[in-house]
Amino acid sequence: MSTSYPGSSPYAVQPPLPVKRRPRAWWFALGIVLMLASAVVFGLSVARFVHSVAHTDAEFQSIGRHHVSVPAHVRRGLFRSETDPRPLCRAEDGTGARIRFEHVQDHFTLNGWIAVDTFDTGDGQLTFTCGQGPTLVSDVRIGEVPTGGDFARMGLVGIVLPLVLGLVGFLVLLITTILWFTRKPPRPGPPYAAGPFAPGRPGTPPQG
């Protein structure tokens, strides 16, 4: 046997569903920061790569003796102009050790200069002796010749990483913007009463 109270409702009043809040403003800031970081990493990587390749450590004529100072114990290239013949030079460092030249296998040209040889700079204090045999006077340049590892590193740090950062930042901004416009801000409502016999409501039977 069921017992019912006068005036009671057969349906229980359901509590209101929780309101999904808008995302916080710092999500917008996070997306913007990631996209800015992408542009900064890309710009710095490209600028550093171009500067290292375009930098000239020394330049001299392909005749006579020339003393040059370059970074020690690094790989450098011997360049000739596109319109000049191959320079005939030998070199030694400050200790008297002879510099060994290795022919460049891959064709590399930069601003009219062609890399013909690479070598280890030794202690960095080099003396070039050029002009053996009949040759035309031309200009010789010492600079960096990028390797396959340099290009791979440039592609990873200068292209792939900025793309990942930029994509993540764009997705964060996109999702945050969608949630911001699809979710309404919560509005204050009347206090919740659990049924027609809430305490203090007229007609509520006495307790106890």
Number of C-alpha atoms within 10 A of each C-alpha: 3 3 5 9 8 9 10 12 12 7 7 10 12 9 9 7 6 7 11 11 12 17 15 10 10 10 16 18 13 16 23 17 15 21 21 16 17 23 17 13 18 20 14 13 20 15 12 13 16 11 11 13 13 14 11 13 15 15 15 17 15 25 20 13 16 16 15 16 15 18 14 14 12 13 16 21 24 26 26 23 19 14 10 14 14 21 23 16 17 16 20 20 21 14 11 12 12 14 17 14 17 13 12 16 10 10 8 14 15 13 8 10 18 23 26 21 19 21 18 18 22 22 17 18 17 23 19 20 17 21 19 13 7 7 14 13 15 17 18 23 20 21 21 20 23 15 12 9 9 12 12 11 15 17 15 14 16 24 17 15 16 23 18 14 19 21 16 17 23 18 12 19 19 14 14 20 15 12 14 16 10 10 13 12 12 11 6 6 6 5 6 11 12 12 14 15 17 13 14 9 11 9 12 14 13 8 5 3
